[in-house]
Structures are given as C-alpha cells and as structure tokens.
Amino acid sequence: MIKLKKISVLLLMIIFNIAIFTACWDNKDLTEKAFVTAVGVDKTDEGKIQLTLQIVKPTVVKAGEQGAPQEEAFWVFTTTGDTIFEAAKNQLTTVNRKPFYNHADLMVLGEKFARSGIMEALDFWERNHEPRLGADIIVAKGTTAEEILKAKSDLEKIPSMHIKSILENNKALAKIKKITIIDVLKQLIQPGLSPAIGAIEVVKKEKVQKIENMKIESTAVFKMDKLIGWLNATQTRGLLFIQNEVKNAVYSIDNPLDESKKISIEISSSKGKIDVKTVDGKLVLLIEIKAIGNIADQQGNGDLTKKEIFKKLSKETEKAMKKDIEDVVNIAQKKYKSDIFGFGEVVYKKHLDYWKQVKDDWSDVFSNAPVEIKVEVKIRGTGIVGKPSKVR
C-alpha cells in the first residue's frame, strides 16, 4: 500500500507538471518528454564525463497498478561528453524524448569521478533551471554510478525510490549520512568546512544487480571537492552526533547485573554542538553532546529500574558514544586532515581576525588542535515494563 502511494504521488507530480508546463514558453508534449528520476555521473578511463539517467515509464507504472502484465518501469541510458552538459545533450542521440529533470531527486557520483572533484557536476545542477537542488546526493563506493542506477529492485518499481527510502532510514539508524545537493554546495563555498556525503556500495556481485545486494551505511569524506576516504558505520554515527543530526540511535552495552548479557539503549533525542576556545594562544576544539535514552531491550534477569543502575547505564552509554566521536575526530584529524565538522566555520564566524591568520594553513591547524569532548546521557525509562518477565 505504501509503495502504491509513493508511485501514485510520483504520477500525480508528473501529471501536475504536465498541466503547469502546458503554458510555458518551452512547453513539450508528454510524448516528447522523458521523466528522469535519478542521475549518475562517472569519469571514463579516457577522462570523459559519463552521464547515466534513470527514466520512468509512467504508462507501465500505471498499467502495473491496474494489474496489467509487468515489464520494467524504467529505462537507463548512458552517454559521454567532455562536459556534463555535452553528455546531457548527447542523451538525445539515444533517447527519443527530451530528458525532463524536475523529478530527478537522486544524484549518484561514481568513486572515480568523486576523487577527481565534484564541483563540475554540482555546477551543472546549480546553473540549470530544471534540476532540483533539494535532491539527495550519494557516492558509489568502489563502483560506478552507472552500476548503481542499472540495479533493479524487488521492493520498488523505480529503483531510485528504493535508495531514497533507505536514505530516509537515517532517522532511525544514525548510520547513514543523508545530504542534499544544495547542502553540499553550501558547505563547499563556506570557509573552513569540507563535505561528508553518504555512500552506497555493492556487497554481493550478481549477474543482474539488485539494490537488495547493496549497502548504504558508510560516508565519503571530502577535502574541498575531492573524495579522499571513507568513514565506517560507527564513525558515521559519531559524525552525525557532532553535527546534531541524530534523531534515534541504538547502543548495546553490558548488563550491569550480568555482564555475559546485553542491554539495548535507545537514544531517543540528542543535541550536539561544536565550539572553539583559545588557551595560552592555542586553539582548542570543543564538542558537547547531550542525549536522552531508554532501555529498549534486556537480556538476562535483574531489576534495572534502581537509581544507581540507571547511573551505571548512563555512564556506559556515554563511554560508547564518546568512543564513536573520538574515532571519527581522530580519523578526520590524523588520516584525512579534513574538517568535515565545521570547526573552521566557527572560527570564521566568531574569531575572524584569528581565521585570517590561519585560513591558508587551516588543514594543519585543525589536524593538530586538541579536542575536548563532553558527552552526557540520561536514561529516563524502561519501556512499558520494569523488571523482565520470568519464564515459569
């Protein structure tokens, strides 16, 4: 039912735009348009830009809803050019309709292209009136955007909708970095901040690739507009805490009454902030996280509702959260030397004179600055039961 609703919404949006654009100066008939749902950008071995479009077939989607015989509800076309614009124009040599980008809500960047610099892809998106700057952007780890967009889905008629749904799961997992094109553009033009973008990778190679064989839970780390490395799932969670993007997260910690068993602590709200200070003329980076959690699951027996037990659970959860944060800060400072947190932005806004002194060497200043991390967790509840039920 949810999938049918999503598809119905997509069709309504397409029909709405058809109605709206019938009065526009560059109006094209429905039969002359190809509705793009996702775009992929790769770099070929010859150094050319390869553009891949995933295009919906509205008539097939509609027929599928009415129980008609099934066929693929999308096309995937790939063309190349010296620039993205040229590659886009070359789509007309393959597609017999003008690609219409207003519904393209996902951009996939191949790893090779991302390592060479992503600004030219974003420039095309920013410069043209059709593409949506609110579209999600993601990096194809270890593969090409073309492979990602050619993958089929058993759960959605339009595979890009499957990927979009997984990105939305970041609200429940805190292991996925969801970011839009406009937010990446803002970070690239902001002094002292490099972007971090969610990544998708193939975990199981198949002859006919499927989205179900892929995983989205790592993060691509950039320095300026070039990809330089990756964060794993727990480092991504640490990044999201720092950037105040965690809506919900789960930590498994030892049961203080039986350390051979585990307890799940669900973080139900969190507030993260960063700041800077100077001590004896040297910059210190500050991170503060305050979170509220509940006992979501208990292995083993014992009464966890006592005040002193709550304190122990809070301390253990704080340790686990702090480790995620220390890991991501350490890898960003020592391995990548990339300020993906925005400390430079804070220095720029609050200490402009100091920023002018260090901006050209910010990578080194950031990498060598000491960091103070404070994490405070309050365990508030145990769900709708206190003590676990006993089997008799």
Disulfide bonds with the S-S distance in Angstrom:
none
